Amino acid sequence: MNNFFKENKKNPWFWVFTILSIVFLFAMPILSLDAGNSGDEDGFQWPYAEQIYNYYASGGQDTTCLQNDDMGMHGGFFDQMTYAFVKWFNIDDYSQFRHICNALFGWIGILFAGLLAYKLIGWRAAVVTLLLMFFSPRYLGNAFNNPKDLIFASTMMASIYYVACLIKEYPKPKISTSIKLSVFAALAIVSRFAGYLLFAYLVLFLIIYHIRLNKKNSLKKENAKTIGRYILYVTSIGIVTFGISIALWPYIMSSPIKTTMKIFTEMSQYTIALRQLFEGSLQWSDALPWYYTPKYILMTIPIAVIFGMLLFFIFCWRKKEDRFWAFFVFFTFFFPVFWIVYTRANVYGGWRHAMFAYPPMVVAAGMGFDGLVRWIENKVQGAGHKVQDSNNEEQQNAAKNWKPVMVNIGAVVVLLALLIGPIRHIVANHPYEYVYFNELAGGIDKAYGNYELDYYYHSTREASEWIIANAEPNADGSKIKVATWHLASVAYFFRNDTAKFQPLFCRWYEKGNNDWDYAIFTITGMAPEQITHAGAFPPPDCVHTINVDGKPICIILKRQSKDDFIGNQYKSKNQADSAILCFQKALQINPYNEAALNNIIECYLMKGQLDSAKMYIDQELSFLPKYETGNYFLAHYYMTKGDMDNAIKTCKYIIDCNFKFSGAYHLMCNIYLRQNDVANAEKTLLKLIDVDQLDDAGVQQLIQIYKAEGLDDRGAYRKLYKKMATSLDKRDKKKEAQTYWDLYHQLR
């Protein structure tokens, strides 16, 4: 340590790096104090952390956490750690404590990104990397309250740094480096299973480095001994890392190898899909375009980072001796993104699942900026030797000394100029830093209605606190009911006000059917056509909005009438006339009340008053043209009117908008059957198999179709199982396909 200080104490960039690191160390936890809860914290991660704590506290007797297959796939070491501290020290605001810890891990990621840049290039590149990391709004925002992707990104960055150290120490590695790598690699693995990539990195680059040194004859006759020593080191690191991860991961303790293979298989075939707003339409995450992740990255990282990466490819590959480390950095950020694209991985929430690729990306940008400055310095110094007609040697030397200083000052000015946009966003929109789109994407103004903004529901904290401060009490003294579809996070902020408030779950498009006084909704999941409709959004009952650059990311509603709720109660009792009167009153107050519109349409369709139903269908589709339910009613209207062509056309339109809306397939099948078009009826239902939406009703319809073709019960099921197995095989779902092939063969 003393040698390290002596070597660097005269380097001004070292001191800039040290000062910035300390400033960021304090700034990030302080900034995190304002953050809201992310969508997974209270609903999934904190309850799972309690289960894991109880497992350890009971000496393994409480095995509840072992039954939690969904959360068990993730080790969740961060959740375990913070839960233990909260328990031991009786911390009341555990969410804020978690956010502070989260921010500290975010700082670790920034620190090690800078250290890697220093290790490979020098302190100037390290300072640039540090600045680019901190002023990356997406990274900074996730550092406040993303205890999965951010923790994984930071521990991966630290591990990559120690992989680089281990390679640089070749052929005589330090034991301390191996231990540090094992610890951080284990923490990465217990954050996300993809941490095992580190061993692929280590082995790959050790082999390349060994070949490189061997070509230079740097190893001489120690080849076999060196290889053997490093095989032993890598094996030891793997064993120690695996051992630490097992100790921190109860889910894999009982059968480490078998469970690890199970997790690897199931995580690579992740089946949970969410609808994401992308390129102006709601799309399912398991069917997003291949370029979803790279495009999102390019739209949401600072222009400075993109510029730095271009410089990286221009200046850091010129010299042969620099190419190994340039490739090392390139591979650690390129391969994860490439693999997501190549495998068509089921990702969502922007590029948060690829966040671990970002710190190495910024290291590359830092190296690129440094490469440009070095090139300019060389040009300037070269020009200095050509100075003519000067007899003042002292003046000439002074000019020569000042030129590099001016180049460095100019570089800092250019860097900060490129970072003006992100800095402005951070200052203006704290604590919603992560809701950021760069100048290439047109900022928030262009992103609004085209891409997800507050996808992790951070704004529910500010909305909850606004209601606590401003809500008017009910006249009868009853609790103020606060509706939201983000119940876990909202409920946390009302935990100390339960005598006055009652949070309850409610979906956006069904809110009129529920009893509430105030409501909190982020715009995530809402139809883009609705949130960009000037009259429909924000709706008339909106009393407050949470904005980023003037665009609402969260709205607070105050109920003006409960006629829609009362009408729904009448409807459930089959009192259609009374229900219709209530819905009409509700629509006079808010003509964009989706639940009231859906209910009044359904009432009129049940009463056979088609023209009245059509009037409200048109009203709903005027601001929700792609809304599945509204179009489903329209298809029913056409079918009832006998206009089968338009009914089928409408069903196809629904499927184009949402290919997983099974009701459209069933309705279209019934229309074909009415027309005695059995072939198209069967084709329609078979499409449900291809989109994994075939339910019991669809199975029974297909069985009836096959029996109508002359097959007996056994033959009908055999044909269905073959269709299902074939479809699954085509989509490379071999395990599920084999299940149906087995059933098919059993019925021979």
N, C-alpha and C positions, 0 to 999 in steps of 0.2 A: 504493500500500500504506500509506503514511504517512497519507494522508487517511482511508483506511478505518479505521485504528487510532484516529485522532483523533475520528472520528465515533462510534465505538462504545465507547471506553475507559471512559466513565462509565455504561454500561449494564450492570447486574449480570448480566443474562441472557447477555450476550456472554461474560462471564468464566466463567459456569457452563457454557456451551456449549464454550468452549475447554478447560476443565479436563476435562469429560467426554470430549471427543474424544481428548485425550491419554491418559486412563485407558483408554479402549476400545482405543486404538492398541496399547497394551502388553498389555492383558488378553487380547485375542482370539488373538494368536499363542501366548501362554502356554497358554491353554486348549486350543488345537489340538494341543499336544504329546501329549495323552492320546487323541487320536482314532484310531479304526481306519481301515482303508482302505475306500473305497466300492466298490461292485460293479463299476464300469467301469474303475477306475484301472489295475489291473495287467493285466487281461485284454484291454483294448482300447486305452486312451488312452496308456499308457506305451510299448507296442510301436510304436504309430503315431507317437509323438513321436520315437522312435529312427529310424524310416524318414524322417521329415521332416528330421531333423538330418543324416542321411547324404546326403540330396538336396542340401542346401546345402553340406555339407562337401566333397562330390565335384564341386561346380560343376555340378550338374544331371545328372551321369553315372549316379548310382544313382537309378533311377526307380521303385523298389519302391513308394513312397508313392502314386505316380500310379495304380497298379493296385488300390489299396485303395478300392474304390468305397463301401463302407459307411462307413468313417471319413472318406473324402475329402469326404463331404457336409458335414462339420463342419470348420471351419478349424483349430481346436485351437491357437490362438496361445499359450494358457497352458501347454499341454503342451510346445510348442516352447521357450518361454522357460525353463521350469524344467529341461527336459532339458539345454539348453545350459549352464546354470549348474552343474548336477550334473557334466556332462562336464568343463567348464573347471576347476572347483575340486575335482574328485575327491571329491564328497560321498558318503559310504557310505550313510547312512540317507536315501535320496532321497525316500522316502515322507513322512517327517517334514518334510523341507525343503519339499516340495510343500504340505503342510498349513499350514505357516507362511505361505507365499506366498498360499495360498487364503484364509487368515484375513485377511491384509492387504487383499486385494481385497474381502472381506466388509466390512471397515472402510471402504473407499472408498465402497461402496454406502450405508452408514449415514451417513457424512460428507456425501455429496452430497444425500441425502434431507433432512438437517437444513439444508443450505445452501439448498435449494429452498424449504423452509418459511420460512427467514429472508428470502429474496429476495421472497417473495410477501406475507408477513405481518409477520415480525419475529423477534427472537431468542427470545422466550418460546415461540413455536410451534416454533422450531428445536430448543430444548431438549427439549420434549415429544416431538417426532419422534425425536430421538436416543435418548431413553429407551425409547420404544415399539419402535424398531428393535432395539436391543440386547437387550431383554427379550422378544423374539419368539423362542421356543425353536426353531421350525422354521427360521427364517432363520439364527439363531446356529449351530445344529447343522450346517446345510448349509455354513456358512462355513468349517468345519473341513476338509472333504474332498470337496466337490462341485465339481470343476473344469470343469463345463459350465454347469449351470443357474445356479449362484451367480455365476460369473464374468460370465455374460451379464447377470444381473440387476444387478450392480454397474456394469458398463460402460454399460448402458442407462440406469441412474439418472443417472450422470454426464452422459451425452449429453442426456438430457431437461433437466437443469439448464442446460446450455449452449444448448439450444434456447430455453428461457425467457429466458436472458440475451440471446440474439440478437434475440428479439422485443422485449424491453424496450429494446434499443438502437435499435430502428427509429425513424426512418429513416436513422440514421447508425451502422451496425454497426462494431464494432472488429474489426480483422484478427486480433488475439490470440484473441478469442472464436471466430471461424471456425476457426482452427487447432486449438484445443482440442476443438471439436465434431467436427472431421474425425478427429482422433486417436481419441477415445473411440468415435465411431460406427464407425470401422474395426475397433477391437478388439471391439466388440459384434457386428459382422457376422461376424468371424472366430471368434467364440465360438459363435454360432448364426445361421443364415441369416435368422431373423426380425428381425435388426437393421435390415434395410432399412425396417422400419416407421418408423424415425426420420425418414426423408425425407417420408413421408406426414404425420407429425405436423408437421414443419417447414413444409411447403407449406400444409397445411390451416390452421394457426393464423396463419401470416403473412397469408393471404388474409383471414381473419376479422378479424385485428387491423387490417389496412389499411382494410377497410370500416368498422370501428368508428371509427378515427381520421378517416376521410374524412367520416363523418356529423357529427363534431364540428368539422369544418373545420380540424383540426389541421395538415393537410398543405398547405392553401391551394393555390397554383399549382404546387407541386413534385411533383404527383401522378405524372406520366409519368416524370420523372427518378427519383423514389423507386422506382417499380415496376421501372424498368430496372436501377437499381443493385442491387436485391434479387434480381432474376432472375439477374444476373451473380454475385452472392454465393452464391446457392443452387446454381447450376450449378458454380461453382468448388469449393464444399464437396463436392458430389457427385463431381466428378472426382478431387479429392484423396483423398477417402475411399475411392473405388473403387481408386485407385492403391495406397494403403497396404494395403488388403485383398488385392489381387493379390500384392503383394510378400510378404505373410505366409501366403499360401495356395497352395502349389505345385499343388494339384489343379486350380486354374482358370487357371494361368499360360498354358498353351499356347493356350487358346481362351477368354478371359474371358467374352465375351458368350454364346457357345453353352453353355459349361459352367454359367454362372450360371442360364440358362434351364432347363437340364437339372435342376439342383439344386432350383430353384423348383418344377418339375413333380413331381419324385420325392418331395420332402419334404412336399408338400401331399397326396400319396397314399401316406403311410408305411404299409408293409404288415406290419412286424414286430409281432406281437401277443403279449402276455404275459397269463397269468391273474392276476387281482388279487382279493384278498379285499375285498369291498365289500358292505355291508349283510348280512353273515352268510353269503355264498356266494361261491364262486370264479367269477369272471366274466372273459370275454376282454376285453382292453383295446380291441379294435376293435368291441365291441358293448356298451359300458358305457352306462348311462342318460345322457341329455343333461345332467342336473344333477350328474354326478360331480364335476367340478372346482369349481363354486361351493359345493356341499355340503361338500366336503373343506376348502375354504378356511375356511368359516364354523365348521367343527368344530375347526380346528387353529390359529387365530390367537387371540391374547389377547382376552379380553372387553373390555379397555381399548381395543383398536383398533376393535372393533365399535361400542362406545359412542362413541368419537371420530368415527367415520364418520357415525353418526346425527346427532351434533352438527354435523358438516360440512354436512349437508343442511339442517339447521335454521337455522344462523347465517351460513353463508358465501355464501348466495345472496340475502340480503335486499336488499342495496344493488345497484343497477344497475351501478355502477362495479366491483363485485367479481366479477360473474358471469363475465367472460371468463376470469379466472385460475382460478376455481372449476371452470369447464367444462374448462379445460386439464388440471387435475389429475385431474378425474373421467374424462375421455376416456382418459388414459394408463393408468389402471388398469382401467377398465370395458371398453374395446374389446378388449384381448387375451382376456379371459375370455369376453366375448360371442362373439368369433370362434371360440373353441374349442367353445363350445356350439352355435353356428349351423352350423358345418361338421362337427360330430360328429367332431372330430379324435381320432386314435388316441393317447391319453395314458395314462400309468400312473405308479405310484410317487407316489400322492397328487397334489399340485398342483405338483410341482417344475418341470414344463414351463411353468407359468404364473407361476413365481417372479418373473419380471421385472415383473409387474404389482403385486407387493406393496410395494416401496418407495414408489411414488406413492400407494398405498392408505394407507400410514402417514402420508405427508405430509398427506393429506386429514384423517386422524384428528387429527394435530397442529394443523392449522388449525381443526378443530372444537372442540377443547379451548380453544384460544386465543379462539375466537369466544364461547364460553360465559363465559370469564373477563372478556372485554371487556364483555359484556352485563351481568354482575354488577357490574363496576366502575362502569359508567354508572348503574346503578340505585342503587348505594351513594352515589356522588357526588351524584346527583340528590337523594337523601334528605338528604344533608348540608346542602343549602341550606335545608331546611325546619326545621332545628333552632331551637327557640324557647326563650325565657326563659333565655338564657345571656349574661351580661355579661362572661364571661372569654374575650376574643378569642384569647389565646394558647392556652388549653385547647381552644378550638374548632378552631383551625388544626392543633394536634397530633393531635386526633382525626381530622381530615380527612386528614392525611398518613398516619396509620397504617392507615386503612381499606383502601387498595389493597394495602398490604403484607400485611395479614391475609387479604385475598382471594387473593393469590398463594400464601401459605403454605397456605391451605385447599385451593387447587387442586392443589398438589404432594402434599398428604396424600391427597386423593381419588385422584389418579393412581396413587400408590404402593400404595394400598389395592386398587385394581383390578388391580394387577400382582402381588399377593401370590402368586396361583396359579402364574403363569409363573416367578417368581423361585424359589419353593419347588421347582418341577420342575427348574430349572437346577441348583440347589445339590444336590438329592437324587439326581439321575440323570446327572450329568456322567460320561462324555462323550456321553450319548445324549439330548442336548437335543432333537434333531429328532424323537424318538419322543414326540410331545406331542399331547394332545387336551384341549380346554378344558372349562370347567365345563358349558357348554351340551351338550356331547357326553357328559358323565358321566365324563370323564377316562379314564385307561388301563383302569380297571376295566370300564367299559362298552364300550370300544373293542376289548378283547381278545376275539378270536374273531369279531369283526364287521368289523374294518378292518385293513389292513396296519400293522405296527409297524416293525420294523427291516428295511424293504424294501431298504435299500442295504448290508446285512450288516456294519455297523460293528462289531458285537459279536464278530466272528470274531477280532479282535486280542486281546481280553481272554481269549477261549476258548483261543486258541493259546498265549498266555503262561501260562495256567493249566496246560495240558498239559506245557509245557516245565518248569515248576516242580514238577509233582506226578506225572507219569507214572511208573509202575513199570516197570523194565527187563524185557525178555523173558528167560525162563529160559535160552534157547539163545544169548543175546547178539545176536540179530538186530535189525535196525532196527525201531523202533516205527512201525508203519504207522498214519497218521492219515487217516481218510476224511472227505470233505466234498464238497458240491456247489458250494462256493465256492473252488475250488482255487487260483485265481490269487492272491487276497488271503491265504489261509491259507499258501500256499507262501512268500510274502514273509516272514512272521514266523518261518519255520523255516529261512530261507536261511543262517543262521550255525550251524545245528545239523543239517546234512544227514548227518553221520556217525552220528547217533543216531536221527534221525526221517526218515520217508519219507511226505510227503503224497501222497494219491492221490484221484482223482475218484470220486465215488459218489453216486448219486441216493438220496433218502430212502426211497422205497418199494422200492428194489432193494438196500438196504444188506446184507441177509442173504446175497446172492449173491456178495459181495465179501470179500476177505481183508483184515481190518484189526484193529487192537488198540484204538484210540481213534477216536472220530468227533466231528466238530463240525457241528452243523446249526442254522441260524436257523429260526424257525418260519415264515418267509416261504414260501408255496407249499404248506404243509401244510393238510389239510382242516380247516375250523373245527370240525367235529363231533369230530375226533380230539383237537385241542389243548384242547378244553373238556371232554373225557371224563376224569373224575377217576381212573379206573383205568388208562386207556391212556396218559395224559400227565401229567407226564413218565413215560417208560417205565421198567420195572424196572431196566434197565441204565444209567440216567442217574446220573452221579456228581457233576455240578455243573451249575448253571444260572446264566445271566446274566439279571438281572431289572431291570425298570423298574417302579417302584411295586408291587413284589411279584409281577409277572407275568413269566414266563420269555419272553425274546425269543430266547434261544439256549441250546442244551443240549449237554452233553458226555457222550458214552457211553463206557463201558468194557466191552469185549466179555467176556462171561462164558463163552461157549462158541462154538466154530466149527462146531457140528453143522449149522447151516443152510447154511454155505458148503460143507461136505463133502457134504451132501445134494444140493446143486445140481450138484456135480460128478458124483455118481452119476446124477442125472436126465439130465444131458447125454449120458451113456453108455447111456441107456435101461435103467438098472438101478433100476427103480421101487421094488421092495421094499426094497432097501438105502436108497434115498433117503427113503422114507416113515419108516423107523425113525429116521433122522437128524433129519428134520423134527419128528417127535413129541417127540424129546428137546429140541430147540430150543424147542418150544412149551410144554414143561413149565417151562422157565426163564422164558420171556417169551411169554405167550399172545397178546400184541399184536404179534408179529413178522410184519409184512405179507408179507415175501418168503417166509418159511417157510409161511405160510398159502396164498399163491398157488401155491407149488410143490406142496404136498401135495394141494391141490384138483385141480390139473392132473394129478397122478399118478393119483389115484383116478378122474378122468374118463377118462383113457386106459385104465385097467384095467377100466372099465365098472362100478365099484363106486359107484353113484350116491348111495346113502344115506350112505356115508362122506364123499363129496364134499360133499353137502348140509350135513352137520353142521359142516364147517369153513367152508363158505360163510356159514352163519348166524353162526358165531363171528366172522368178519371183518366182516360187515355190522352186527353189534351195536355196533361202535364206529366203523365207516366206512360209514354207510348210503348215502352218495352216491358211493362209490368206484367208478369206472368198471370196473376190472378185476374186482372182486368181483361186481358186477352182471352183467358180461359172462359170467362163469362161471355165474351163476344162470340167465341166458337159455339158455346151452348145456344146463344141467341140465334145464330145462323142455322144450327142444326134443328132447333125447334121450329124455325120458319120454313124448313125444308130446303134451305140453300146449302146443300151438302158441299158443293165446290168451295164456297167461301169458308165453310166450317173447317174443311181439310186445310185450306190455305192458311187459315189463322193458326191451326194447330202446328203447322210446319214453321210458321213465323215464331211461335213460342219456343219451339225446339231450337231454332237458330239463335234465339236470345239466351236460352238456358237449356242446354241439351240434357240436363239432369232433372228437368221438370216432368216427372213420370205421368202426371195427370193428362198431359197433352197426348202422350202415346196411347194411353188407354181410351181416351175420347176418340181419337182418330181410328183406332182399331174398331171401336163400336160403330163408328160411321161406316167403315168399310163393310162390316158384317151386315149392317142394315141394307147395304147395296149388294149383298151376296158376293162381295169381292174378298173371298177367303185368302187368296194369295197375298194381297196387299195387307190384309189384317195380320197375317202371320209375319210378314216382313217388318211391319211396324213394331210388333212385340219383340221380335228378335233383336231389334236395335236397342231395346232396353238391356239386353244381355251385354252388348258391346260397350255400354256406358255404365255397367255395374248397377243398374237400377231396377232389375227384375224383382218384383216382390211377389208375395203369395197370390195376389189377385192376377198378376200377369202369368204366373205358372199355371193357374187353373184355367185361364183363358186359352193358353197354348195347348194344354192337355185336351180341352174340349174341341179345339180345332183339329188336333191330330186324331182324336176319336171319331170326329165327323168325317175324316178322310178314310175311315175303315179300320184304324188300328185299335187293338184292345188296350186296356189300361197299362199293361206291362210294356207293350210296344210304344205307346205314346210317351211314357216316361223315358224309355230307352232313347227315343229320337231326341227328346229334350236334352237329356244328359250329353248326348253327342254334340248337339249344337252349342251347349254351354262350354264343354271342354275344348271344342275347336276354336271358339271365340277367345277363350283364355289363352290358348296356345299361341294364337296370332299376336296377342298382346304381351307375350313373353311372361305370362303368369303361370309358370310350369307347375308350381306346387298346388295351386287351386285347380288347375286343369286336371292334374292327376287324380284328384279327389273325384271328379265327375267321370273321368275315364274308368275308374274303379267301379263306380256305381253302374256305368254303362255295361261293363263286362259282367257284373253280377246278375244282370237281368237277361243274360243270354238264354 
